[in-house]
Amino acid sequence: MSARRIVIVGAGHAGGRVAQHLIELDDACQVLLIGDEPYAPYERPALSKAVLAGEQAWDELMLAADDFWTAHPRLERIRARVVGLDPERRRVSLDDGRQVPFDELVVATGGAARPLSVPGGDLPGLHVLRGIDDCEKLSATLVAGSRLLVIGAGVIGMEVAATASGLGVAVSVLDVSDQIMRRCLPAPVSQWLATRHQQVGVVFKSQVGVQSIAFDGAVYRVQVQGPQGSEMLEAEQVLLAIGIDCDTGFIQQAGITCHNGVVVDASCRSPDAPWCYAVGDVANCDNAFYGRSLRQETWRNAENQALAVARQIAGDPQPYGEIPWMWTDQLGHNIQVVGLIDEADALVWRGDLDQDKATLVLLKEGRVVAGVMVNQGKERKALESLIRDRRVVDQALLSDLSVSLKAVAA
């Protein structure tokens, strides 16, 4: 019997981890890993921080040594882009004309930086930050005394702002929202972080929309509209950091349901095609813990969902029910978020945020649903335990610093 052919489309963090786990868990499969980057699979979080700052080399981000990707007898790495899928024949078409058959397909395509749909939004030289090449291009421009305009105050935008300001770059950040990192931080923590950025010279302009971008060969001129009217901003460099668009083109064209990513069940499998799985940023997964679909753009999701998919393919199915966890390091501060902050109807503080060390516990109907830790990462596991328990917790006990969260969760 010939080995099962598992094609993984997308050779980033999630796709690379699926390949590694399959090689370990299933000795009867042949893995074909297809991606268009010239690099072996790597982790991305440091690209906006240590690598961008020149403190870490990009080759330290690799998931495994080169010989794993080039010399393993059951793994073939193909540098190409998938442009089509024939679900009847179970074949993917590559941009070089090749047709690659498979028995099972894993979609790990992630997403591309979302374009800015305004006049000049596609000018050459505008920066995005999704991969190593993007990081190297941006890093080369971050010269002390220069100006950087960041459009988008999400995680990537704010991490780049922190890194660039530390290099002596004058940074301004624009966003349509009234607070930074709105999707993942409650308002009090968002305001605290914004203040820390302002203390090192970062300028914020909130509730503004970009109207146009022009470039004279040396300086970008960005026209914005906000509550105070129209304004022209200038900078030598501009970073577009307004999120990602999931890369689902070839999957959607083949008739497989996509909505905010590839729609998959709690086994990370498409309900339209039992041979098709999705993993990582592109997977809109029916989360077994929350009982609803979640798409997560986090390091841990790439790690753990990859293992769940590999186990499913190898014959050890386990429903995927990841509690979201993300972290960011900015200006010497570590911030971690577990759970879903948008589900909360009450909050409890542990510690003093003005002292740059506190945990915010978020509850719904008396049950812990999320937590935000500012330089308090040691409390993450206890918070995750409280979230999973779903039991009503005494709020007075939660706020009592003489009682550890570990004891509360016990």
C-alpha positions in Angstrom: 0.0 0.0 0.0 1.4 3.4 -0.9 1.8 6.0 1.8 -1.1 8.6 2.3 -0.2 11.9 0.7 -0.9 14.8 3.0 -0.5 18.2 1.3 -0.1 21.2 3.5 -0.7 24.5 1.8 1.2 27.3 3.7 4.7 26.8 5.0 4.5 29.2 7.9 4.4 28.5 11.7 1.1 26.5 11.7 1.8 24.6 8.5 5.3 23.8 9.6 4.2 22.5 12.9 1.6 20.3 11.3 4.3 18.8 9.1 6.6 18.2 12.1 3.8 16.5 14.1 2.7 14.3 11.2 6.2 13.0 10.7 6.3 12.1 14.4 2.8 10.7 14.8 2.1 8.9 11.5 4.8 6.8 10.0 2.5 5.8 7.1 2.2 9.2 5.5 4.1 11.3 3.0 4.0 15.1 3.7 4.2 17.7 1.0 4.6 21.2 2.4 3.9 24.0 -0.1 4.7 27.6 0.5 5.9 30.6 -1.6 8.4 32.0 1.0 12.1 31.2 0.4 12.5 30.5 4.1 11.9 27.3 6.1 8.9 27.5 8.5 9.5 30.1 11.3 7.8 31.8 14.2 6.8 35.4 13.6 6.2 37.3 16.9 9.8 38.6 17.2 9.6 40.2 13.8 8.0 43.3 15.2 10.2 43.4 18.3 13.7 41.9 18.8 14.4 41.1 15.1 13.1 44.5 14.0 15.4 46.2 16.6 18.4 44.2 15.4 18.7 42.3 18.7 17.9 38.9 17.3 18.8 37.3 14.0 15.9 36.0 11.9 17.5 32.6 11.5 16.9 32.0 15.2 13.1 31.9 14.5 13.2 28.6 12.5 11.0 25.7 13.8 13.7 23.1 13.0 17.2 22.8 11.5 17.4 23.0 7.7 18.1 19.3 7.2 14.7 18.4 8.7 13.0 20.3 5.8 15.4 19.2 3.1 16.6 15.7 3.9 13.7 13.9 5.7 12.6 10.9 3.5 8.9 11.5 4.2 8.8 15.2 3.8 9.0 17.2 0.6 9.1 21.0 0.6 7.8 22.7 -2.5 8.4 26.4 -3.1 5.3 27.6 -5.0 1.9 29.2 -4.6 -1.3 27.1 -4.9 -3.7 28.8 -7.3 -6.4 26.1 -7.7 -8.1 23.1 -6.2 -9.9 20.2 -7.9 -12.0 18.7 -5.1 -13.2 15.8 -7.3 -9.7 14.6 -8.3 -8.1 15.9 -5.0 -5.4 17.9 -6.7 -4.0 21.3 -6.2 -2.6 23.5 -9.0 0.6 25.4 -8.5 1.6 28.7 -10.1 4.4 26.9 -12.0 1.9 24.7 -13.8 2.3 21.5 -11.7 -0.6 19.5 -10.4 -0.1 17.9 -7.0 -2.5 15.1 -5.9 -3.3 14.4 -2.3 -5.3 12.2 0.0 -5.8 14.9 2.7 -5.3 18.6 2.5 -4.4 21.0 5.3 -4.9 24.7 4.6 -2.4 26.8 6.6 -2.3 29.9 4.3 -2.7 32.5 7.0 -3.4 35.9 5.6 -2.0 38.9 3.8 -1.6 42.4 5.1 -4.9 44.2 4.5 -4.5 46.9 1.8 -5.5 50.5 2.5 -8.2 51.4 -0.1 -7.5 55.1 -0.6 -5.7 57.0 -3.4 -2.0 56.3 -2.9 -2.7 53.3 -0.6 -0.7 51.1 -3.0 2.3 53.3 -3.5 5.6 51.4 -3.7 7.7 51.8 -0.6 4.8 51.6 1.9 5.6 49.0 4.5 3.7 46.1 5.9 4.9 43.5 8.3 4.0 39.9 7.8 7.3 38.1 7.1 11.1 38.2 7.2 11.5 40.2 4.0 9.0 42.8 5.3 11.0 43.0 8.5 14.3 43.5 6.9 13.0 46.3 4.6 11.4 48.2 7.5 14.4 47.7 9.8 16.7 49.2 7.3 14.7 52.4 7.3 14.4 52.9 11.1 17.1 55.6 11.4 17.3 57.8 14.5 15.8 61.2 13.8 13.6 59.9 11.0 9.8 59.9 11.1 7.5 56.8 11.0 3.8 57.0 10.5 2.0 53.8 11.7 -1.5 53.4 10.3 -3.4 51.0 12.7 -3.1 50.8 16.4 -3.4 47.0 16.8 -0.8 44.6 18.2 1.6 44.9 15.2 1.3 48.6 14.9 1.9 49.2 18.6 4.8 46.8 18.8 6.5 48.5 15.9 5.8 51.9 17.5 7.5 50.7 20.7 10.5 49.2 18.8 11.0 52.2 16.5 10.7 54.8 19.3 13.4 52.8 21.1 15.7 53.3 18.1 15.2 57.1 18.2 12.6 57.3 15.5 9.8 59.9 15.8 6.6 57.8 15.7 3.0 58.8 15.1 0.1 56.3 15.2 -3.2 56.7 13.5 -6.4 54.7 14.1 -10.1 54.9 13.4 -10.8 53.7 16.9 -10.8 55.8 20.1 -8.3 53.4 21.8 -5.2 51.4 21.0 -5.4 47.6 20.7 -9.1 47.8 21.1 -9.8 44.2 20.0 -7.7 42.6 22.8 -7.4 45.2 25.6 -10.1 46.6 27.9 -10.2 50.4 28.0 -8.3 50.9 31.3 -5.3 48.8 30.1 -5.4 50.4 26.7 -5.3 53.8 28.2 -2.4 52.8 30.5 -0.4 51.5 27.6 -1.2 54.6 25.4 0.2 56.8 28.3 3.4 54.8 28.4 3.9 55.3 24.7 3.2 59.0 25.0 5.8 59.2 27.7 8.5 58.1 25.2 7.3 60.5 22.6 4.8 58.5 20.5 2.1 60.7 19.1 -1.5 59.3 18.8 -4.2 60.5 16.6 -7.4 58.6 17.3 -10.7 58.5 15.4 -9.1 59.6 12.2 -9.4 58.1 8.7 -6.8 58.2 6.0 -8.0 60.1 2.9 -5.0 59.8 0.6 -1.2 59.2 0.5 1.3 61.0 -1.7 5.0 60.6 -2.1 7.5 63.1 -3.5 10.5 60.8 -3.6 11.6 61.6 -0.1 8.6 62.2 2.2 5.1 60.7 2.4 2.2 63.1 2.8 -0.8 61.5 4.4 -4.1 63.4 4.4 -6.3 62.4 7.3 -9.8 63.4 8.5 -10.7 63.4 12.1 -13.0 65.1 14.7 -11.0 68.3 14.4 -11.1 68.4 10.6 -8.6 67.6 7.9 -4.9 67.4 8.5 -1.7 66.7 6.4 0.9 64.5 8.1 4.4 63.9 6.9 6.9 61.0 7.4 9.8 59.4 5.7 8.3 55.9 6.2 4.7 54.7 6.5 3.6 51.3 7.9 0.2 49.9 7.1 -0.9 47.8 10.0 -4.7 47.5 9.7 -5.0 43.8 10.0 -5.0 40.8 7.6 -7.3 39.4 5.0 -7.4 35.6 5.2 -5.9 33.8 2.2 -8.8 31.6 1.1 -8.9 32.3 -2.7 -8.3 28.8 -4.1 -10.4 27.1 -1.4 -13.4 29.4 -1.8 -13.2 29.0 -5.6 -13.5 25.2 -5.2 -16.8 25.6 -3.3 -15.6 25.1 0.2 -17.3 27.4 2.7 -15.3 30.4 3.8 -16.4 33.1 6.1 -13.8 35.0 8.1 -11.4 32.3 7.1 -12.0 28.6 6.2 -15.0 27.4 8.2 -14.1 24.1 10.1 -15.7 22.1 12.8 -14.3 21.2 16.3 -12.0 18.7 14.6 -10.6 21.5 12.4 -12.2 19.8 9.4 -14.4 21.4 6.7 -18.0 20.2 6.8 -18.0 20.4 3.0 -15.0 18.2 2.5 -13.9 15.6 5.1 -10.5 15.5 3.6 -9.8 19.2 4.1 -8.5 20.8 7.3 -7.6 24.3 8.3 -5.1 25.5 10.9 -3.7 28.8 12.3 -4.8 32.3 11.3 -7.0 31.1 8.4 -9.1 28.6 10.4 -12.5 29.8 11.6 -13.0 26.9 14.0 -16.0 25.7 15.9 -14.4 26.0 19.4 -15.3 23.0 21.6 -14.9 25.0 24.8 -16.9 28.1 23.8 -19.5 26.3 21.6 -19.1 28.9 18.8 -16.7 29.7 16.0 -13.4 31.5 16.7 -10.6 32.5 14.5 -7.4 33.2 16.4 -4.3 35.0 15.2 -2.0 33.9 18.0 1.3 32.0 18.5 -0.3 29.5 20.8 -3.2 28.8 18.4 -0.6 28.0 15.6 1.2 25.7 18.0 -1.8 23.8 19.5 -4.1 23.7 16.6 -1.4 22.3 14.5 -1.0 19.4 17.0 -4.8 18.9 17.0 -4.9 18.6 13.2 -2.0 16.2 13.1 -3.6 14.0 15.7 -6.9 14.0 13.7 -5.1 12.9 10.6 -3.0 10.3 12.4 -6.2 8.7 13.9 -6.2 10.3 17.4 -9.1 12.8 17.1 -9.6 15.3 20.0 -12.0 18.2 19.8 -10.1 21.5 19.7 -11.2 23.9 22.4 -8.4 26.4 22.9 -8.8 29.3 25.3 -7.3 32.3 23.6 -4.0 33.6 24.9 -1.8 36.3 23.5 1.0 38.4 24.7 2.8 41.5 23.7 6.1 43.1 24.9 6.2 46.9 24.6 8.5 49.5 26.2 9.8 47.0 28.7 6.4 45.8 29.8 4.8 42.4 29.2 1.1 42.2 28.7 -0.8 38.9 28.4 -4.5 38.3 27.7 -6.4 35.1 28.3 -10.0 34.4 27.4 -12.5 36.6 25.6 -12.7 40.2 26.9 -15.9 41.0 25.0 -17.9 38.5 27.1 -17.4 40.4 30.4 -20.0 42.3 32.4 -17.8 43.1 35.5 -14.1 43.5 36.3 -11.9 43.1 39.4 -8.4 44.6 39.8 -5.5 42.9 41.5 -2.7 45.3 42.1 -2.1 48.8 41.0 -1.8 49.6 37.3 -0.2 52.9 38.1 2.7 50.9 39.5 2.9 49.0 36.2 2.1 45.7 37.8 -1.5 44.5 38.0 -4.0 41.9 36.8 -7.5 42.7 35.6 -9.9 39.8 36.0 -13.0 40.0 33.8 -16.2 38.2 34.8 -19.6 37.4 33.4 -22.5 36.5 35.7 -19.9 36.0 38.5 -17.7 33.6 36.4 -14.2 34.4 35.2 -14.1 34.7 31.4 -10.9 36.6 30.8 -7.9 38.1 32.4 -5.3 40.8 31.5 -1.9 40.6 33.1 0.5 43.6 33.1 3.9 42.3 34.1 2.1 39.5 36.0 2.5 36.6 33.6 2.9 34.2 36.6 -0.9 34.4 37.1 -1.8 33.1 33.6 -2.2 29.4 34.5 -4.5 30.1 37.5 -6.6 32.4 35.3 -6.9 29.8 32.6 -8.0 27.3 35.3 -10.7 29.7 36.6 -11.9 30.3 33.0 -12.2 26.5 32.3 -13.9 25.8 35.7 -16.8 28.2 34.9 -17.7 28.4 38.5 -18.9 31.5 40.4 -16.0 33.1 42.2 -16.1 35.5 45.2 -15.1 38.9 43.8 -13.7 40.0 47.2 -11.5 37.0 47.2 -10.3 37.8 43.7 -9.2 41.3 44.7 -7.5 40.2 47.9 -3.7 40.2 47.1 -3.0 38.2 50.3 -4.7 35.3 48.5 -3.0 34.0 45.4 -5.0 33.3 42.2 -3.6 29.8 42.4 -5.3 29.4 45.7 -8.5 30.9 44.4 -8.4 28.4 41.5 -7.6 25.4 43.7 
